[in-house]
Amino acid sequence: MNKAELITSMAEKSKLTKKDAEILLKAFIESVEESLEKGEKVQLVGFGTFETRKRAARIGRNPKTREEITIPESTVPVFKPGKEFKDKVNK
């Protein structure tokens, strides 16, 4: 499912117009992004948790030249599904 199909599905299930569903989806995504930028978690009980994790600096290798490079520390977004969501997917 791509973004357009998700918007169509949301509009049908909520009885909203596609335009309103698109606005809601965009607002949801922006809200999650803003919270993660601040270092906050977004917990949706039954669905899952969006959070960030630190990835330590490490040594990597350029596959072309085989030269070692230092990959700097970074913060990555992570989604951890909730139990109800996992159970529904595994049915």
N, C-alpha and C positions, 0 to 999 in steps of 0.2 A: 504494500500500500504506500503510495506516495502522498505528498502534502495535499494535492488537489482531491484525491480520493478520500483522504481523512476529513477534509472540510465538507465534502459531500455527505459522508456518513454522519458527521456531527450534525449537519443541518437537518438531515432526515430524522435522526433520533430525538433531536431537541425541538423540532417544528419551527426552527429559525430559518431565516434566509441564508443562502450561502455566504453572502457578504457579512452578515452578523456572525456566522460561525467562524469565518476567516478572522474577523476582528478579535473574537474570543480566543482563538488559538494563538494568534500573534501576542495578545496580552499575557496569556499563560506562559509562553516561551520567554518573553521579556522579563516577566516576574521571576521565573526560575533562574534565568541568567543573572539578574541583578542580585538575587540572594546569594548565589554561588560566588559572585565577584566579591561580596562582602565577607565570604567565609562562612556563611550560614548554611544550615541544612534545610531541605524542603521535604517534609514528611507527609505523605498521603496514605493514611491508614488503609490497609487492604490492597493498595496498589504498589507502593514502594517509596524509596528514599533517594533523592538526588543529593549528592554531597561532593566535596572535593578531597583529594588526597595528594600528599606531597610525593613526588617521585625523586629519589636521591640522584645526585650527580653520579655519573659512571663513565667508564672508559669504553668506547666503541671502536669500530674499525671501518674505514672507508673500503667498501668492497672492490672498488676499482683499483685503488693504489695500494691497498693493504696497510695504509698508514693508520696509526692509532690516533683517535681524536677524543677529546673530552666532551661528553654530552652534559650540559648544565642541569642543575636541579630544576624541576618544573612542578606546577600544580595542574592536576588533570581532573576533569569532571567524571563522576562515577554514578551509575544508577544501580541500586540494590533492590531487586524486586521483593515485594511483601509476600507473605505466606499464601494469602487468598489468590493473589495473581499467579504465583507459581503453580498452585493447585489447579487453577482453571486452565492454564496452558498445558499441564501434564495430564489432563483428562483423557 
